[in-house]
Amino acid sequence: MKKIFGKNTLLHLAVIAIFMTITLVYFYPLLEGKDLIQGDVVNADGMSKELKDYHKATGEYAYWTNSMFAGMPAYQIFGPTAPNIYFYIGQSIQQPFPYFTYAIILMALICFYILLSTLGYSHVLAAIGAFAFAFASYNMIIIEAGHITKAYAIAIMPLVIAGFIQTYRGKYLFGGLLTAIGLGMNIAQNHVQITYYIGLTLGLFVLVEFIFSIKEKTLAIFAKATGTIIIAVILAVIPNISDLFYTYDYGKESTRSQSELTNTASKGSGLDQDYAFMWSYGKMESFTLLIPNFNGGSSNSELSKSSNLYAAFKSNGVPDQQATSYVKSAPTYWGDQPFTSGPVYAGAIICFLFVLGLFIIPGKYKWWLLSATALGIILSWGKNFPFLNDFFFNHLPGYNKFRTVSMSLIISCFTMVLLALMALKEVIAKSVHKDKVQKSMIIALASTAGVSLFFLLFGGSIFSYSSNGDAQMLKQGMPQWFIDGVIADRASMFRMDCLRTIGYILVAFGALWMYINSKFSKTVTLSVIAIAMVLDLWLVDTRYLNGNDFKPKRSVVNAIPESDIDLSIKQDTDLSYRIFNVAGNPFNDSRTSYYHKSIGGYHGAKLRRYQEVVDAQFSKNMNVKVLNMLNTKYFIAPSQQEGGDVQIQRNVAALGNAWFIDTVKIVENADAEMASLRTFEPATTAILNKEFSPMVKSWQMGKDTTSTIKLVEYKPDYLKYEANTKKVEIAVFSEIYYPKYWNVTIDGQKAEMFRVNYILRALVIPQGNHKIEFKFLPQPWITAQKVALWGSMLVGLLILLYLVWIIRKTLKLKK
């Protein structure tokens, strides 16, 4: 038994037990039967409800859904589990625990602990580093929001880094396999932007390794390690090939592809740059890494009764109950972003140790971590640093597909923790001369606590604490005393957090100073630093995710309750029709999709053409003709009576599932198509881009009014119509046109649909009685799943062979 459960193994298990305990303490409401209502998770439920109901009823998966944005591919929403070994490795860790909360932090703790353990760190130091990484504020903020795949992708990041480092240290088999597993698990989360940032971080790592290999004349070792990494990346990609394929393939038609419109703001092959850079960190805002409330924290902060805003309410005669309610969601954020749920805070002690590491850590790792930290910060500036960010956006492959550039700070949060722990390890080991450590500590103190002190003393002279939204609030009728109260609270929050940062840094500085002067033992020193670090991060985290955010599970399960309006609409027995809910934010909320087929919805990558119609036809002046052609049968709208609830409005002009038209208007390009949507009559006319004009050559203008077409069977990815035509007709269908994977037949014979009205499908139907079927079948994706299966089997075999080799090697050494 001792050979199996050695001392190190038991210590590792003990650390994991501590991780499990401390995470459970943070998420203690889970023990009370509570859970989080996470916005993105609720939206995911809304967007996938039709698909899940269909699967539950039939046992089949649909690859298209009509519940959002009038119809879109569904394989990024809900579908069969890919035969991906990395997905199942992740599930084996995640599934025993609450998936949307607890398991994320536990995964982050374990992965960073593995990284430091493979680098030879003690259990204590590895555990401290793991906590600093896992409990950084950004992780808690995105968990509260429900950005689950992003959170897991970040959590797995250290595993990928560990594999690279071990490979370039000459442990080719172990490092290569760890890289494949870590990267494979990361890709399996299907958050390409985080994977991209990891790629940038590792690109700098390889560049630094290359430079040092030239300097040290070890190019042969570098080449061997790089070859191993290439193989590892291939092994990571193949089991993920189905997910990667549909992300790439769908991206060609999504908002992250090039528009055909010439008057659009987006001229490239990706997102509009203004949209992509909307969430750009301010340059000074980067100080939130050191001082959490440097820019006021969240856009909706909860203030106390001791706040200036509360006092302003009371002095202006606002009742106590109303004042208390108002200060629970105060606009304290005054940074450059449109709004935010909270700052990216790395930790005061981590910042201090990071700067210390810059002076006492020699060699390539320092330069890699410094350059990666700087890159993460600069990329987060987006539009505020166009010199580099414009170049990246316009020239770096794939970079223009991503938005919310402030997300790049996940690079800095990782690299700062790693260099900070390297510094702590060197100080604890006393491997650096005492004089150098002391001088470096004083510099680090001045660079962090000293800077915080400067802001504490002179912040009022430098900053106005006003935000871009203050003027807008005044225009909306908020009194000046309200703005003055908020500004006073912003200043107070700023000063208090400057002070708290100074305090935590002084604690860490004092403990290390006492240690290097032999006044504290190693145990006392690490205990002081660990406790201070836990308190620092924990208290900031609970500003954005705490016990009050958890609700009884029945509330979470029923996060989208069925209303009387929903029940009323569902009395309509038509097979398919659409709802436009204008009572809220229809194009950024999938709650309507939970019960109905919606004109709106929620998705990170909508179909590009549909979004262009939304922007051009709905955003400014509502084009009811377009809503009619989309078979918008009902509107959910605010009540006309003051204080009333929402109400249903029946749209009698909705054109139904399909109709025949009299004329076709052939236009030159996408711009003309879009412009024509403002002036045409969709019941009689179809707008046709000239590229499809050969499709209608055999058709004669005019329709026979006795011709009929009717939808007789509906499934999410299958539609069946019956048509009785007295002549050759053109039928327009109120379904979104997608150029690939629709199998269209007339009486079992293949037919070819074409695009009309910028986003709809049309079909030439011969004279007579006909059965028309549309079936969505993405065969290349299904083929990619087979490739993923074979790749998973190969990776599984390699893991098994490696484990057998390790066991045999261990047994030989013990003989």
Buried (B, 14 or more C-beta within 10 A) or exposed (E): EEEEEEEEEEBBEEBBEBBBEBBBEBBEBBEEEBBBBBBBBBBBBBBBBBBBEBBEEEEEBBBBBBBBBBBBBBBBBBBEEBBBBBBBBBBEBBEEBBBBBBBBBBBBBBBBBBBBBBBEBBBBBBBBBBBBBBBBBBBBBBBBBBBBBBBBBBBBBBBBBBBBBBBBBEBBBBBBBBBBBBBBBBBBBBBBBBBBBBBBBBEBBBEBBBBBBEEEEBEEBBEBBBEBBEBBBEBBBBBBBBBBBBBEBBBEBBBBBBBBBEEBEBEEBBBBBEEBBBBBBBBBBBBBBBBBBBBBBBBBBBBEEEBBBBBBBEEEEBEEEEBBEBBEEBBBBBBBBEEBBBBBBBBBBBBBBBBBBBBBBEEBBBBBBBBBBBBBBBBBBBBBBEEEBBEBBEEEEBBBBBBBBBBBBBBBBBBBBBBBBBBBBBBBEEEBEEEEBBEBBBBBBEBBBBBBBEBBEEBEEEBEBEBEBBEEBEEEEBEEEBBBBBBBBBBBBBBEBBEBBBBBBBBBBBBBBBBBEEEBEEEEBBBBBBEBBBBBBBEBBBBBBBEEBBBEEEEBEEBBEEEEBBEEBEEEEEBBBBBBBBBBEBBEBBBBBBBBBBBBBBBEBBBBBBBBBBBBBBEEEEBEBBBBBBBBBBBBBEEEEEEEEBBBEEBEBBBBBBBBBBEBBBBEBBBBBBBBBEEBEBBEBBBBBEEBEEBBEEBEEEBBEEBBBEBEEBBBBBBBBBBBBEBBBBBBBBBBBBEEBBEBBBEEEEBEBBBBBBBBBBBBBBBEEBBBBBBBEBEEBEEBBEBBBEBBEBBBEBBEEBEEEEEEEEEEEEE
